[in-house]
């Protein structure tokens, strides 16, 4: 199996999310090339995040300070290029809010590690909303997670 086959890319993304949720520095570092970049929409301080170490430390900060946990809703991996896209939910448990969005992944073909992530929020972070998500999208009907408990989904 190629290091950037659809199955390998999906496994790396799932390992990355597990590492984020566990706030596991070493596991996070093992998902990225040293020079990886994580891009974000406007509104966050100190973006983009450059380097595997910065990415790992920032997600650990989110877990420790926001109670962050993430669920993967959908994954689509290319069979032609070392790229994938996912939909996710970022549960900020200490704020009792959540944010939904997508990320586009670019993998290093030689190592199979993530070298770039481009995050796109489904809705702007709105401090007045409990869960920031697309207006009138049927999250329940499509089987999306409805709470930060990754075992609870609408299906």
Backbone torsions as a table, in degrees:
resi	resn	phi	psi	omega
1	UNK	NA	131.6	177.2
2	UNK	-64.2	150.6	177.6
3	UNK	-67.4	-15.1	178.1
4	UNK	-123.4	28.3	171.6
5	UNK	-67.2	159.4	176.7
6	UNK	-52.1	-42.9	-179.7
7	UNK	-64.9	-40.7	-179.9
8	UNK	-67.4	-41.8	178.9
9	UNK	-64.3	-43.5	178.8
10	UNK	-61.3	-42.9	179.4
11	UNK	-61.3	-40.2	178.6
12	UNK	-65.9	-42.5	178.7
13	UNK	-63.7	-43.9	179.3
14	UNK	-64.9	-37.7	176.6
15	UNK	-64.8	-40.0	177.3
16	UNK	-61.0	-46.8	179.9
17	UNK	-65.7	-39.6	175.7
18	UNK	-60.3	-42.6	179.0
19	UNK	-65.6	-40.2	176.2
20	UNK	-59.8	-51.4	-177.4
21	UNK	-61.8	-31.5	179.4
22	UNK	-87.6	-5.4	-175.1
23	UNK	51.6	45.4	-175.2
24	UNK	-98.8	102.1	-175.5
25	UNK	-56.8	-50.8	-177.4
26	UNK	-62.7	-41.7	178.9
27	UNK	-65.5	-39.6	176.5
28	UNK	-62.4	-46.0	-179.2
29	UNK	-60.3	-32.3	-177.1
30	UNK	-74.0	-6.9	-178.6
31	UNK	-93.4	-15.9	-168.6
32	UNK	-121.3	150.9	164.4
33	UNK	-69.4	155.5	-177.7
34	UNK	-58.3	-34.1	-176.1
35	UNK	-99.9	21.7	-178.9
36	UNK	-57.8	153.0	178.1
37	UNK	-130.2	136.6	176.2
38	UNK	-118.1	112.5	-180.0
39	UNK	-93.2	150.1	-179.8
40	UNK	-137.2	159.7	169.6
41	UNK	-66.5	165.8	178.6
42	UNK	-59.7	154.0	172.6
43	UNK	121.6	-18.2	177.6
44	UNK	-100.2	149.3	176.3
45	UNK	-77.1	154.4	170.9
46	UNK	57.8	43.0	177.9
47	UNK	-111.8	153.8	-2.3
48	UNK	-72.8	165.0	175.1
49	UNK	-88.2	123.2	-176.5
50	UNK	-114.3	125.4	177.8
51	UNK	97.8	143.4	-178.8
52	UNK	-58.3	-40.5	-178.3
53	UNK	-63.6	-43.1	178.3
54	UNK	-63.2	-45.8	179.9
55	UNK	-59.0	-47.4	-179.5
56	UNK	-60.5	-48.2	-176.9
57	UNK	-66.1	-36.3	179.8
58	UNK	-66.9	-41.6	179.5
59	UNK	-69.1	-35.8	176.3
60	UNK	-63.1	-40.9	176.7
61	UNK	-58.6	-43.1	-179.5
62	UNK	-62.3	-41.8	178.8
63	UNK	-64.1	-46.3	-176.4
64	UNK	-70.4	-35.9	-172.6
65	UNK	-102.0	-27.7	-179.2
66	UNK	-109.8	-7.8	-173.9
67	UNK	69.8	28.8	-173.8
68	UNK	-62.8	139.5	169.7
69	UNK	-144.8	148.3	-176.4
70	UNK	-125.8	144.7	171.6
71	UNK	-122.4	142.3	174.0
72	UNK	-91.2	128.2	-179.6
73	UNK	-96.8	-44.1	-178.2
74	UNK	-145.7	148.5	174.9
75	UNK	-135.0	136.7	174.0
76	UNK	-134.1	118.5	-177.9
77	UNK	-112.5	135.7	-179.8
78	UNK	-71.7	143.9	172.8
79	UNK	-97.0	-3.4	-176.6
80	UNK	-112.8	-24.8	-176.4
81	UNK	-136.9	156.7	178.9
82	UNK	-78.7	64.5	-176.3
83	UNK	-141.1	152.7	178.1
84	UNK	-150.0	161.7	175.3
85	UNK	-135.9	143.8	178.2
86	UNK	-134.3	160.1	164.7
87	UNK	-109.0	141.2	-177.8
88	UNK	-139.5	166.0	168.6
89	UNK	-126.3	130.1	176.8
90	UNK	-104.4	107.8	179.8
91	UNK	-89.0	119.2	177.9
92	UNK	-105.1	85.2	-168.4
93	UNK	-64.7	-33.6	-179.4
94	UNK	-71.4	-19.5	177.9
95	UNK	-103.5	-5.3	-175.7
96	UNK	54.4	42.9	178.0
97	UNK	-133.7	168.4	175.1
98	UNK	-147.6	156.9	179.0
99	UNK	-132.0	134.8	177.2
100	UNK	-107.9	150.7	179.3
101	UNK	-172.5	-174.6	179.1
102	UNK	-124.5	156.7	171.7
103	UNK	-137.7	139.6	175.2
104	UNK	-105.3	126.1	-177.2
105	UNK	-108.4	138.9	171.0
106	UNK	-121.9	128.5	-176.9
107	UNK	-105.9	149.1	171.5
108	UNK	-74.9	121.9	-174.3
109	UNK	-64.0	-35.0	-176.6
110	UNK	-73.5	-42.3	-174.6
111	UNK	-98.9	-23.2	-174.5
112	UNK	79.7	6.8	-179.8
113	UNK	-87.4	158.3	178.9
114	UNK	-73.6	128.5	176.8
115	UNK	-114.3	-13.7	178.8
116	UNK	-156.3	139.4	171.2
117	UNK	-131.0	132.3	174.7
118	UNK	-117.6	113.2	-177.5
119	UNK	-93.0	136.2	176.2
120	UNK	-129.7	120.6	-179.7
121	UNK	-81.0	140.8	177.3
122	UNK	-68.8	-27.1	178.6
123	UNK	-152.0	150.8	179.0
124	UNK	-64.1	149.8	176.6
125	UNK	-63.9	112.9	-178.3
126	UNK	-113.0	111.9	-176.3
127	UNK	-62.8	-18.6	179.4
128	UNK	-84.2	-15.9	-177.6
129	UNK	-93.0	138.3	176.6
130	UNK	-70.4	-42.8	175.5
131	UNK	-131.4	118.7	176.9
132	UNK	-82.7	119.6	-177.7
133	UNK	-157.0	174.6	180.0
134	UNK	-65.5	138.2	179.3
135	UNK	-68.1	129.6	175.4
136	UNK	64.3	13.1	173.5
137	UNK	-78.9	134.5	-174.8
138	UNK	-83.9	75.8	179.3
139	UNK	-59.8	-44.3	179.6
140	UNK	-61.2	-49.8	-177.5
141	UNK	-64.1	-26.5	-179.9
142	UNK	-92.2	1.0	175.4
143	UNK	83.9	20.8	179.2
144	UNK	-74.5	155.0	175.8
145	UNK	-63.2	138.1	-177.2
146	UNK	-109.9	-3.2	173.9
147	UNK	-149.5	171.6	-178.2
148	UNK	-69.4	-13.7	174.7
149	UNK	-70.9	106.3	-173.8
150	UNK	-60.4	-13.0	177.4
151	UNK	-82.9	-13.8	-177.0
152	UNK	-98.1	112.5	173.7
153	UNK	-130.6	172.4	-175.6
154	UNK	-78.0	-14.8	-175.8
155	UNK	-84.3	NA	NA
